Amino acid sequence: MRNLFMLLVATGCALPDNPPVTQEIAWVDQETEDLARRACYDCHSNETVWLPVHRLPIIHGIVVGDVERGRCHMNFSTWDLGNEDAWDAPDELLDGDMPLPFYVQHHEEADLTDAERRRLAEGLRATFELDPPKDGEPCEGADDDDDRDRDDDDDRKEDRRGVRTEPTDGTGATGDSF
């Protein structure tokens, strides 16, 4: 069985090359950077660590798609480009939406404690004040299909006062109504 696995890995899909880092974010402190590298960088930077198992066709499609979508929401390696979704990252962390549960299952180092989540969220907010994300998306013009977005739990919008509101179905009912 091990030989079959090795054969599949050896003959599987080619791993993508990481794009170049064009501008790194200016971190507020080393702890925030270390936590972000541990929990976020494989999907939200151009420094993804590709594993041999990522060559397997089914896994390859899932992982490459997740990384591409992650980079399009926020990319610490292209801070000179649009990264406006970065402002949502602290709330995504505190709500438990990030890192993705599937990712954490296979990357123990990304399984943050509650205290680490709070410190990373606070550190990201302070970092964004120091080095604010640019307006726009890192992948301007990329297809943002919510059906493929694996972290689509938070579809809330901000009203003109900055208050987060729940999405509605057009009848005034929120998405959680029955």
C-alpha positions in Angstrom: 0.0 0.0 0.0 2.9 2.4 0.8 4.4 1.7 -2.6 1.1 2.6 -4.3 0.9 5.8 -2.3 4.5 6.7 -3.3 3.7 5.9 -7.0 0.7 8.2 -6.9 2.7 11.0 -5.3 5.5 10.6 -7.7 3.3 10.6 -10.8 0.7 13.0 -9.5 0.0 16.7 -10.2 2.8 19.2 -10.4 3.0 21.5 -7.4 2.6 25.2 -8.3 5.5 27.6 -7.9 4.9 30.3 -5.3 4.6 33.7 -6.9 7.2 36.3 -5.9 6.9 38.3 -2.7 6.4 41.9 -3.9 6.1 43.6 -0.6 5.9 42.1 2.9 3.6 43.6 5.6 5.4 45.6 8.3 4.6 43.6 11.5 3.9 45.4 14.7 5.9 42.8 16.7 7.6 39.4 16.3 4.9 37.5 18.2 2.2 38.6 15.7 4.4 37.7 12.8 5.2 34.2 14.3 1.5 33.4 15.0 0.5 34.6 11.5 3.2 32.5 9.8 2.1 29.5 11.9 -1.6 29.8 11.2 -2.1 31.9 8.1 0.9 31.9 5.7 0.2 28.7 3.8 -3.0 30.2 2.4 -2.5 33.9 2.8 1.1 34.5 1.4 3.3 33.6 -1.5 5.3 31.4 0.9 3.1 28.3 0.9 4.8 25.1 2.0 3.7 22.5 -0.5 3.7 18.9 0.8 4.2 15.8 -1.3 0.6 14.7 -0.5 -0.6 17.8 -2.3 0.5 16.1 -5.6 -2.4 13.6 -5.3 -5.1 14.7 -7.8 -8.1 15.1 -5.5 -6.1 16.7 -2.7 -4.2 18.8 -5.2 -7.4 20.4 -6.5 -8.7 21.2 -3.0 -5.5 22.6 -1.6 -4.5 24.6 -4.7 -8.0 26.1 -4.8 -8.0 27.0 -1.1 -4.6 28.7 -1.4 -5.7 30.6 -4.5 -8.9 31.8 -2.8 -6.9 32.6 0.4 -4.4 34.7 -1.5 -7.3 36.5 -3.2 -8.8 37.5 0.1 -5.6 38.6 1.8 -2.0 38.1 0.9 0.8 39.1 3.3 3.3 38.8 0.4 1.7 41.4 -1.8 1.0 44.1 0.7 1.6 46.7 -2.1 -1.6 45.5 -3.8 -5.2 45.6 -2.7 -5.9 43.7 0.5 -9.1 45.2 1.8 -10.4 41.9 3.1 -7.6 41.9 5.6 -9.7 44.1 7.9 -12.0 41.1 8.4 -9.1 38.8 9.5 -9.2 39.5 13.3 -13.0 38.8 13.4 -12.6 35.7 11.3 -10.0 34.4 13.8 -12.0 35.3 16.9 -15.2 33.7 15.4 -13.2 30.5 14.7 -13.7 30.7 11.0 -10.0 30.9 10.3 -7.8 29.0 10.0 -10.1 26.6 8.1 -10.9 23.5 10.3 -9.8 21.2 7.5 -6.4 22.9 7.4 -6.0 22.7 11.2 -6.8 18.9 11.1 -3.6 18.4 8.9 -1.4 21.2 10.4 -1.3 20.9 14.2 0.9 24.0 14.4 -2.0 26.1 13.1 -4.3 25.0 15.9 -4.2 28.1 18.0 -5.3 28.3 21.6 -8.0 30.9 22.5 -5.3 33.1 24.0 -3.2 32.8 20.8 -6.2 33.7 18.7 -6.9 36.8 20.8 -3.2 37.8 20.7 -3.1 37.3 16.9 -6.3 39.2 16.4 -5.0 42.1 18.5 -1.7 42.0 16.8 -3.3 42.0 13.3 -5.4 45.1 14.3 -2.3 46.9 15.5 -0.3 45.8 12.4 -3.1 47.1 10.1 -3.0 50.4 11.9 0.8 50.6 11.4 0.7 49.3 7.8 -2.9 49.5 6.5 -4.1 47.2 3.8 -4.6 48.9 0.4 -8.1 49.2 -1.0 -9.1 46.5 -3.6 -8.6 42.8 -3.8 -5.2 41.1 -4.3 -6.7 39.2 -7.3 -8.7 42.1 -8.8 -11.2 40.6 -11.3 -10.9 37.0 -9.9 -14.1 35.1 -9.7 -15.5 35.5 -6.1 -18.0 32.7 -6.2 -19.6 32.3 -2.8 -20.5 28.7 -3.6 -16.8 27.8 -3.6 -15.8 30.1 -0.7 -15.2 27.7 2.1 -15.3 30.5 4.8 -18.6 32.1 3.7 -20.2 32.0 7.1 -19.8 35.7 7.5 -21.8 37.4 4.8 -22.6 40.4 7.0 -22.3 43.9 5.6 -21.5 47.2 7.3 -24.0 50.0 7.1 -22.9 53.6 6.6 -22.2 53.9 10.3 -19.9 50.9 10.3 -22.4 48.7 12.1 -22.3 45.0 11.0 -25.7 43.8 9.8 -27.0 40.3 8.9 -27.7 39.5 5.3 -31.3 39.3 4.3 -33.2 37.1 1.7 -34.9 40.2 0.2 -38.0 39.9 2.6 -36.2 41.5 5.5 -35.6 38.2 7.2 -32.0 37.5 8.2 -30.1 34.5 6.8 -30.6 32.6 10.1 -34.4 32.9 10.0 -36.6 29.9 9.3 
